[in-house]
Amino acid sequence: MGVFLVTSKGYALDFSDLISTSHPSANADHLLKFTVMENIPPSGKIEVIPENGVFYVPADMSYEDVDFAVADDIQGVFTERSVAPIVDGSSDGVLVLGNQPNSKVVITMNSAQGVSAGQAVRIKIGANAVFGLQGNSQIQNPVNDGSYAVGVKTYDNANASLENLYGRIAIVQPVQMNSLVRGRMMNGNPNGWLTYGTGQTILSLMTNYTGICRYSVASNTPYNLMAGQFSYVDGASSTYHTALLSSLSAGNEYNYFIRCQSGAGTIDAENICTYIASTTPYHESDGTPITEMLCYEYQVHFQISSISGAVGGVDAGDGGGGSSSGSGSGSNPSDGGSTSGTGTHTSGGGGGGGGGGAGSATGNVSNTGTLGTVGIVFGAGLPDMKPYPPYPSAPGVLMQGYSFPNSTVIILKDGKEIGKVKAAVDGRFSAFLEGLTKGVYAFGAKSEDTLKRKTIVYSATIWVNDGSQSTISDIVLAPTISLTKTEYRKDELTEVSGQAPAQATIEVQILPDRTGKIPDNEIVKKEVKATAGGLWSASISMAKSANGRYRVKARAKVSESAMSEFGDILLMALGESLSPAGACEKGDLNKDGKVNLVDFSILLYYWNTSNACADQNKDKTVNLTDFSIMMYYWTG
């Protein structure tokens, strides 16, 4: 349930609208509350006006779907008032002008009772209206996410305006709680260069789960064959893991490969490697072949200086004696700096910095000399977003997914744009968000195609722990969509097109434009394949469908685990006009600028027919609802 407080204009206080769901295109209940500051006399009116052209008020909505209550204050006990389709001495009249431009809900006070200044008003619209009769028709949210207005106007018994206020409701994409938080190993030590004479050191690392870790000096050793053991208090699993390394020698380079197992028995893994039993190099202690192992391990690498008072560089040379600082640069993003520090100070210069794309880094200097800063490689996006985490597994959130080929993907945090990354030629993108404190975050991604059509916003909400790294993967931005026209004959093919990730499977659906559950046999579906450039198009036959208004939408699937939400929803008409010919607006059936007995006579003539002019709410039946609409616009 979404709660959206809104800001008022005019005099009314405490104006709010609570909706049952904020999802685009979803049917929602509305609960409005406000305090009036001007007396609404008997026979006065209150109008609830959703923003024109974006909210859809269905034609079948009526007084049964509206509850009206009043209290002495906004926190008080509300007293329900009786409502009816036509106002009388004891019941307030409710008129719903649905399925038309400027749709609204109009409540006319009965002839004996109004609303006094300072009183609070509560209006329920939708299935939450349960006083007297149970409501079953709801207002449909806008098809796109964004901020939309809901207005309320009050009038006296002479139809003079009293108060005019409005607020805004946020319509957002469905929030997806992502449970994917992979186990991570991080902050391994020692690293770089240790001083001459070091014979012992502590091997340590942290995990974002409690577990038991082991280590080996050989890469790709299965966990259960690793001989190195970390120390734990009473053998209990932990998030901090330490082991004493002894018998270290000057001038040597050391590599330790670590794997961890959680208390649930899950080894930290990215991929699973499989082997043929007859050729696998790995076996249990009893000789049983190991045919499957998890291929994720954490490496700790360090070296011990071979010369007292000097430290070697990453690739070449030791720090010389000389000045108190040294610098180096690297041009290869995956290697360390190619030039060692230089100087004349007896403690030695610093090692060269690691390369960072086309950048460089300066080595740090201390009395003992330290390794230069590790370079970070930036991808094809703007430099404010890293396409993957810096080594080694820094804390943060990694977002990975698919957009349009070569598109710019905008990354959002809690609804605010924080950076951009460039998608690859196949649409793949990744972005790393760092500097996050512990808490719940809503992350999002959006883009636009080569025709400047924008996607809906992908959204995922996750919990972030201090010092941990989380991954949101299999993001697929929804495809863009266009129609060649909005009105089709039944013998024509409906032409739909758009853009999506390269080679994605596009599912197009065309379904009747009405509220409630649509039977599957009334939905026309078609799958097509996007090109390597992300372009897609579909030609769909509607020959077996009934004439009427339809909604058109599409979603993209990259793999079984990676599928987008449906994107923007378009409207089209089959065998008729989107705006029916012969329609007569605001009860003026003879179009003389007045609504009077002449129009009423025309309405009665077409009673229980589908005459387009007399059918004011366009539900294809001329009935009491159309008469109520005419009475609302009555001029005499």
N, C-alpha and C positions, 0 to 999 in steps of 0.2 A: 504494500500500500504506500502510495506516495503522498506526503504532506507538503503542500506548497503554499506558504503564506504570501500574500500579495499586497502591494502598496496601493492605497486608495487615493483618489482625487475627489474633491467635493467635501462634504461635511461628515459623511458616515465614518464611524470609528470601528477599529477591530475587524476590518474586512479580511476575510480569508476564504479560500476555496480548497477543500480537501478532495482529492480524486482517488478512486480505488486503484488505478494503475496509471503509470506515466508512459507506458509503452506506445510508440507510434502506431497509429491505425487500430489500436485496441478500443473496445467499447468500455466506457468508464462511468461509474457513478460520480455525481458531484454533490458535495455538502458545503453549502455557502452559509456563512454567518457574518453579520454586521450589525452595528448599532446605528439607528437613524437619529438624526439631529433635527429634522423637520417633521412635524405632524403629517402623517398620511391619512387624510380624512376618509370616512366611508365613501365608497365608490371611487376612491383613488386607485392608483395602479403601481405595481412593481414589475419591471422588466429585467429579465436575465438574458444577456446578449453575448453568446460566444463569438469570438472573432470571425468576421464574415469570410467565407470561402475556404476556411481551414478546418474548423470543426464541422462534423456532419450530424445534424439533428434529424433522425429518421422520421419518415412520414407517419408512421404508426404510433409515434409518441403522443400521449394524451394526458388528461388530468390524473389518470390512474398512476402515472409515473412521477407524480409530483406530490410532496408533502410540504405543508406550510405551517410554521409554528412561531410563537412569540414568547419572550421572557422579559422579566424586568431588567435583567442585565445579562451580559454575554456569558457569565459563569453560572447563571441561574438555571432553574428548572423550566424547560420549555413546555408550553401548552399547545397541543396540536389544534388546528382549526380545520373545520370541514371544508372540503373543496368539491367542486362540481364542474361540469363542462360549461354551464351557464350560471352566472351570478344570480343570487336571489337574496331574500331577507336574512338568511342564516348561513349560507354557504358562500365562500369566496369562489369566484370563477377562475378557471385555469384554461388558457388557450395556448396551444403549442403550434407555432408556425414552423413546421419542419420541411426538409427536402426542398429548400428554396434559398435564394440569396437573402441575406439579412434574417436568417432563422433566429427565433427567440422564444422564450417562455414568458407569457404575460399572466400575472396574477392580479385580478381586479377585486378590491375589497368589497365585502357585502354592504348592503345599504344601512346596516346598523352599527358596524364596527370597523374602525380603521386601525392604525398603529400610531401610538403616541411617541412624541420626541423623547429620546433616552431609552426607549425599549430596544431589545435585541431581536433580530429576525433570524430564523433558521429555515433554509430551503433545501430540501433533498430532491434530487433529480436522478431517476434511474431505478435500478432494482433495489436500492436502499429505501425507497418510498414504500412503507408498509402500513401506514395508518389508513384504516378503511379498506382499501384494496391494495394488493401486492403489485408493485411496479415490475415490469419485465422488459422495458425498452430503455436503452442507454445511448448517451451521446458518444459518437466515435471521435477519438483523438485525431489530431492532424497526422498526415502520413510521414512528415519529416520531423526530426528532432529540432528543438529550438524553444524559444520563449514566445508564448502566445497570450493574447488579451482575453479576459472575460469581464464584461461590463455589467453594471447594474444601474438602472435609472428608476427614479420614483416620480410620481405625478400626483397632482391633486384631482378633485372630482371634475374640474373643468379642463383636464388634460394639460395643465400648465406644469412645466418641469420644476421639481423640488430639489432633487439631488442627482448628481451625475458622477459616478465613480467607476473605476476599473482597476483591475490588477492583472498580473501576468502569471501564467502557469508554465512550468518547465516540462517539456516533453522530451524524454531521453530514451535512448536505446535500452533494451533489456540488460540488466546488470548480470553478468556471468561470474559466479564465484568459481575461481580457478583453483583447484586443489593441487595443481602440479607445482610442488616445491621440491626440487631434486636435492638429495643429500649432497653436501659439498664439503671438501677438505680445503683448508685455507691457512694462511699465515704460517707457513712452514719455515722453520729455522734449524740450523744457521743457513745463511746464504752469502754468496760472494767470497771474499777473502778473509781468512782468519790469520792472526799474527803468528810470526815465527815462534816456535817452541810450544804451540798448542798440542797437547797430547790427549786431552779429553774435552768433550763438549756435550751439550744436551741437544738431542734431536727432538723437536717438538712440532706440533701442529694443532689446529683446532678443527672441529667439525660442527655443523649446524644440527646435529642429532647426537644422542648418546650412543656410543658404540665402542667396539674393541678394534684396535688397529694393529697391523703387523707390517714388517718391512723386509726388503731384500735388496741385495746389491745388483741383482739382475732384473732387467725389465721384463714385463709380461709373465712374471711368476704368479701362478694361481694363489689365491689367498691362503688356502689350506696347506700350501707347500712352503710358505714364507717362514723362515727360521727366526727372523728378528722379532722380539717381543717388546711391546711398550709396557711401562709400569703402571699399575692401577691399584688403588687402595682396596684391599680385600677382594681384588679381582672384579670389582664393579665397573660397569661401562661408564664412560665419561665423555664430555665434549672437549676436554683438554688432554692431550696425549703426549707423554714424555718418555724418552729412553736415553740412558747414558751410553755414549760412544767412547770407547777407549782405544789405546794403541794407535793413535793417529800420528803420522809422520810428516815432517817438514817437506815441502815441495810436492806433495801428493794431491791429486784431485779425487773427490769423493762424490758418488751418486747413490742416493738411497731412494728406492721405489716403494711407495706405501699404498696399501689397500686397507679399507675399513669395513667392518660389518656392524650393522645396527642391532639393537636389542631384538628387533623383529626378524633378524636373520637375513636382511637384505644388504647385499654388498653394494657400495656406492658404484654406480655404473652408468655409462653412456650407451654402450653397445654390447652385444653378446657375440663372442667369437665361437665358431663351431669348427670341429676337427673330425677327420675320419679316424675311427678307432685304430686302424692299422698303421696310420702314419703320424698320429699325434705325438709330439715330443714330451707330453705331460702325463704323469701317472701318479696314482695314489701310492702311499707307502707299501701297500700290499700288492702293487703291480697293476691295479685296475686302471684302464686307460681313462683319461679325462677328455671327454669329447665336447665339452662346452665350458667356457669360462667367461667371466665378465672383463671387458677390455678397458676399464678405467683405472688409472693409478695416478698418484700424486708424486712428483719428483722433487727431492731436495738435493741441491747441488752446491758444493762449496770447495774451496781450495785452501791449502795452508802455505803461507809464504816460505820460501826456501832460503831467504837471506834476512838476517837480522837487520831491522830498520828499513826494509824496502818491501814494496808490494808490487806484484806483477800486474799487467793489464789484462784485458779480456782476451785479446787475440795475439798481441805482440808486445814483447819487452816488459821489463820490470820498471817500476818507478825508480828513477835515478835520484841521486843526491842532488840538492840544489835549492831552489827557491821554495817557499812554503806552500805553493799551490801549483796545480797542474791541470790541464784540460785536454779533452780529446773529442772527436766527433765520429759519427758513424753514418754510412749512407744506406746500409742494408737494414730494413726494418726488422729482420728476424735475427740478426747477428748483433753481437756487441760492437763497441767502437773499434775501429781499425787502427787507431793511433793511441799509444800509451801516453800517460802523463809524463811530463818532463820537468826538470828543475834541479836544484843543487842542494836542497835541504837534506840533512842526513836522515830524516824520517821517511823520505820517498814521496813521489807525486801520486796523485790519484789515478785510477784506471780510466780508460776512455769511456765516454757515455755511449749507450746503445742508440742505434739509429731509430728515428721516428718518421716513417714515410720519407719525405724528402728533407726532413728537419734534422736537427742535431741536438746533443745534450752535453752538458759540461760535467765532468767528473767532480765528485765531492772530495774534500781534502781534510784529513785529520792528522794527528801526529803519527798515526800508524798507517795512514793511507786506506781508502775504501774504494769499492767498486763504483764506477760512474752510474748515473741514473739510467734505468732501463727505458728505452724508447717505446712509444706507443704508436701503433700504426693506425691512421685514420682511413676510413673507407671513402666512398665516393660522395658522401653527404657533406653537409655543412660541418665545420669543425666543432660545433657545440654538442654534437651527438657522436659517441663512439659506436661503431658497428658491432663490437664485441668487447667483453671485459678485458682489462689489462691483466697481464700475468702477475701473480698467480691467483685466479678466481677471486677478484676483489669483490667486496660486498656491494650489492645493488640488485637491480632488476634487469634482466635481459629479455627483450621483446623480439620475437622472430616470426616471420610470416610471409605473406604474398600480397603484392599489389600489382598495378599495371606495369608492364615492362618499362624500365628507365624512368619511372615516375618519381616524383618527390613525395615522400610520406611524412606527414606532420604528426608528431608525437605529442600527446596531451597527458597532463597529470592533474587530476581533480578538476577537469574541465578547462584547464588553461594550456595553451600551446607553449611547449618548452624547448622544442628543437625540431630539426628535420634530418632525414637521411635519404639517400638516393637508392632506389630499388635497382637490382641488377637487370640484365637483359631478359631474364626469364621472370622477372617480377619479385624475386626473393629480396627480403630486406631484414635487417636486424639493427637494433638500437640498444645501447647500454645506458641505463640511468643510474647514476651513483650519487653519493652524498645524501642518502635517505636515512631518516631516523625511524625508530620503531613505530609502527602504526599501520592503519588501514588506508590504502590508496586506491583510487580509481584511475586506471591507466587507459588511454585511448589512442587510436590511430585513424587517420583519414587521408584521403588523397583526391586528386582530380585527374581525369584522362586528358588526352590530347585535344579534345573539343571543349575543355574547361567544365565538363560535367563533374560534379562533386559526388563522392561516395557518402553514404551514411557513416556515422562514427562507430568504429568497433570499440567496445568497452569491456574491461575486465577489472574486477575488484579483488585484491588479494591482501593478505596480512604480511608485513615485512618485519623481520626480526633484525636487531642490530647485529652486524658482522656476518650476516648470511647472504647468500646469493640465490635469487629466485628466477625462474624462467617461465615466461608466458609464450608458449609455442603454438604452432599451427594456426596462427592468425591468418584469416583470409578476408580481405576487404571486399565488400559486396560489389557486384558488377554495376556499372552505369547502364542506363536503359533509355531508349527513345522509340517513339512510334513515327512512321512516315506520315500518318494523319490520324485523326481522332474519330472519324466516322467511316464505317465500312459496310458494304453490302455483304449478304451471306455468300454470294458467289465469288467474293474476293478473298485473297489470302491476306491475313493480318501480318504486316511486316514489322518485326521488332529487331533492334540492334543495340549494340553497346560495346563496352570494353571490359576486360577482365584479366586476371593473371594468364600468362602464356600457357596454352594447351589445356586450360581448365575446362571441365565439363559444366555447361550452363543449363540449368533447369528453368524453363519459362512456364509460368502458370497464368491462365486467364480464367477469372472466376466472376460470377455475378456480383454486381455492386449492391449488396444489401447486407443488413446486419444479421447476426445469428450464425449458426453453424451452416456451412455450405456443403451439401452432399458431394461426395467424391465424384459421382457420375456427372455432376454439372461443372466440374473443373477440367479445363482443357490443358494438358501438359505436353511439353516437348523438350527433348534434350538435344543440344548441339555442342560442338567442340570449338573452342576459341583457337585462333591461329597462333603461330609463334610470336606474332606481334601483339597478341591480346585482343584482336578484333573478333567479334562474334555477331551473327545475325540468324534470324529464324523466320521462316514463312509458315504460318499456322492457319489451317483451315478451320473455320467456325460454322461450316455448312450445317452441322447437326445441332447447333446451339440455338436457343430461342432469341428472338429480337429483344434488345434491351441494353442497359448500361453494364459495362464490365470493368473490372480492375485488372491491370497487367503488372506482373512483378517477376523478378528473376533472382537466382542465387548461383554461386559458383562453388564447384568442388574440385580441389586439387588432388586430394587423396581420401581414403576412407576416414581418416582422422582429421582432415582439414577441409571444412566446409563453411562458407559464409552464411550470414543471415540474409533474408530477402532484402533487396535494396529499395530504392524509391518505388512508389506505387503510382502508376499512370491510369487515367480514366479514358475509356473509349466507348463508343456506341455502335451497336450492330443493328442494321436495318432500320434505324431511326436517328433522329438528331439528339445530340447531347442536351440541347434545349428544345423540347418538343414544339413543333409548329402549332400555331393557333393558341398558344398559352396567353392567358389574360392575368395581369398582375394586380394584386391588392384589391380583389373583389370587384373591379370595374369591368364587368363582362361586356357592356356595350361600348366601352372605351370613350365615354363622354366626359371623363374627368370627375364623375360623381359616383358614389355608391349609394343606391337608393332602391325603391320598390321595383324599378325597371330591372335592375340587376338581379333582385331577388326572384322576380318572375322567370327570368332566363334560367336561374339556378334550379328552380322547381321543374322547369320543362325538361332539364337534362338529369333529373334526379335518378340515381342508381344506374347511370351510364358512365362511360369513360371519356366524355367530351373533354377535350384538352383545355378549353377555355374555362369551363365551370369547375374542373378538377383543380382546385387551388393548391392542394398539397401534393399533387402529382402522384397519387397512389392508385390511379386508374379507376377510381370509383367516386362518384359525386354523392356525398352523404353529409351527415351532421358536422363532421370536421370541417368540410368546406364552408358550410353555413356559418360556423363559428368564426372562421377566418373573415368571411364577408362582414359579420357583425363588428369585428374589430376595426375594420376600415370604414364603417358606416358613416356617411356624411348627411344623409337625409335629402 
